[in-house]
Amino acid sequence: MGLFPEFNEETTLDNVREFFSNEKKYPRICRNAWMDGIKSQGNDITGIRGSRKGNGSERMMIYYAECARAKRAVEKAISACSIGSQDILNWHYVKQLTVAETKLHINHHLGHTTFTDADKMACLEFAEACDRVSMEMNCNLEILPLFLDFDDDDEKAGTNQEQNGNKTGTK
């Protein structure tokens, strides 16, 4: 092992691309992040305060706050990337523009191969930055997962163990 741990680039790229394109991941985080804050309590249909099991309002407030934290972590991770990578991440992944539209917005006359290489670099930069930022901000791994897929599974388990504080290093 060298100074930096080796990770599987293809799986990492797939993790990042799937995170931004899967409707249940980043788009859901964005939809729920704006709801962060105190909500009025919904009335119970029985008319008796506190008759429901658990506190659904509290759980939803926590979930919205965790989504807001995850969205801030993604924004912070994007801003930690190089300028060219920020452009690709913002236009192609966050705003979901096509490759042709993204090229127009970033004012680069990139050929397909050059754009593909720049896109790959942007995703890898984002994965490294986002994993670091999400751990610093203590983001919920079920909402904002780790992107880097280390070749050595023990390495990733150690990262999860540090994040979760559990004994086995798994969720």
C-alpha positions in Angstrom: 0.0 0.0 0.0 1.3 3.4 -0.9 0.8 6.8 0.7 -2.8 6.9 -0.5 -5.1 3.9 -0.4 -6.0 2.4 -3.8 -9.7 2.5 -4.7 -11.7 1.0 -7.6 -12.2 3.9 -10.0 -14.9 2.3 -12.1 -17.1 1.5 -9.1 -16.5 4.9 -7.6 -17.5 6.6 -10.8 -20.7 4.5 -10.9 -21.4 5.4 -7.3 -21.2 9.1 -8.0 -23.2 9.0 -11.3 -25.9 6.9 -9.7 -26.1 9.2 -6.7 -26.9 12.2 -8.9 -29.2 10.4 -11.4 -31.2 8.1 -9.0 -34.4 9.9 -8.1 -34.2 8.4 -4.6 -30.8 9.9 -3.8 -29.6 13.5 -4.6 -32.9 14.8 -6.1 -34.7 13.5 -3.0 -32.2 15.2 -0.7 -32.8 18.5 -2.5 -36.6 18.2 -2.3 -36.4 17.5 1.5 -33.6 19.9 2.3 -35.7 23.0 1.8 -38.2 21.7 4.4 -35.6 21.9 7.1 -36.9 23.8 10.1 -39.7 23.7 12.6 -43.1 22.5 11.4 -46.5 22.8 12.9 -47.6 19.7 14.6 -50.3 17.8 12.7 -53.4 17.0 14.7 -54.2 13.4 15.5 -57.5 12.1 14.1 -58.5 10.8 17.6 -58.4 14.3 19.0 -56.2 13.1 21.8 -52.8 14.7 22.0 -49.9 12.2 22.0 -52.1 9.2 21.3 -50.0 8.1 18.3 -47.1 5.8 18.9 -43.9 7.6 18.5 -43.4 11.2 17.4 -43.7 11.4 13.6 -43.2 15.1 13.5 -40.0 14.9 15.4 -38.7 12.1 13.1 -39.6 14.1 10.0 -37.9 17.3 11.4 -34.7 15.2 12.1 -34.9 13.7 8.6 -35.3 17.1 7.0 -32.4 18.5 9.0 -30.2 15.5 7.9 -31.2 16.1 4.3 -30.2 19.8 4.7 -26.9 18.8 6.2 -26.3 16.3 3.3 -27.1 18.9 0.7 -24.7 21.4 2.3 -22.0 18.6 2.4 -22.5 18.0 -1.4 -22.3 21.7 -2.1 -19.1 22.0 0.0 -17.6 19.0 -1.7 -18.3 20.4 -5.1 -16.7 23.7 -4.1 -13.6 21.8 -3.0 -13.1 20.5 -6.6 -11.2 22.3 -9.3 -13.0 25.0 -11.3 -13.5 22.8 -14.4 -14.8 19.9 -12.3 -17.1 22.3 -10.5 -18.6 23.3 -13.8 -19.1 19.8 -15.0 -20.6 18.7 -11.6 -23.0 21.7 -11.4 -24.2 21.7 -15.0 -24.2 18.0 -15.9 -25.0 16.3 -12.5 -26.7 18.8 -10.3 -28.8 20.5 -13.0 -29.0 17.3 -15.1 -28.1 18.9 -18.5 -27.0 16.7 -21.4 -23.3 16.5 -22.4 -23.9 18.8 -25.3 -25.7 21.4 -23.2 -23.0 21.1 -20.5 -20.3 21.8 -23.1 -22.2 25.0 -24.2 -22.5 26.2 -20.6 -18.9 25.7 -19.6 -17.7 27.3 -22.8 -15.2 24.6 -23.5 -14.7 23.2 -27.0 -14.1 19.7 -25.7 -14.2 16.7 -27.9 -16.0 13.6 -26.6 -12.8 12.0 -25.4 -11.6 15.1 -23.6 -15.0 15.7 -22.0 -15.2 12.0 -20.9 -11.8 12.4 -19.3 -12.8 15.7 -17.6 -16.1 14.1 -16.4 -14.2 11.1 -15.0 -11.8 13.5 -13.1 -14.7 15.6 -11.8 -16.5 12.5 -10.4 -13.3 11.2 -8.8 -12.5 14.6 -7.3 -16.1 14.8 -6.0 -16.0 11.3 -4.5 -12.8 12.1 -2.5 -14.0 15.5 -1.4 -17.5 14.4 -0.5 -16.4 11.4 1.5 -14.1 13.6 3.6 -16.7 16.4 4.0 -19.6 14.0 4.9 -17.5 12.5 7.6 -16.5 15.9 8.9 -20.1 17.0 9.0 -21.2 13.7 10.4 -23.8 13.1 7.7 -26.2 10.1 7.9 -24.7 7.4 5.6 -28.2 6.2 4.6 -28.8 9.6 3.1 -25.4 10.6 1.9 -23.4 7.4 1.3 -19.6 7.0 0.9 -18.5 7.0 -2.7 -15.0 5.7 -2.7 -14.8 1.9 -3.3 -11.5 0.8 -1.8 -9.9 -2.3 -3.2 -9.2 -3.4 0.3 -12.5 -4.0 2.0 -10.9 -3.7 5.5 -10.0 -0.1 4.6 -13.6 0.8 3.9 -14.9 -1.1 7.0 -12.5 1.0 9.1 -13.9 4.2 7.6 -17.4 3.0 8.4 -16.4 2.0 11.9 -14.9 5.4 12.6 -18.1 7.0 11.2 -20.6 4.8 13.0 -18.6 3.9 16.1 -19.6 0.3 15.9 -17.5 -2.8 16.5 -17.7 -4.5 13.1 -17.4 -1.5 10.8 -20.6 -2.2 9.0 -24.0 -0.5 9.1 
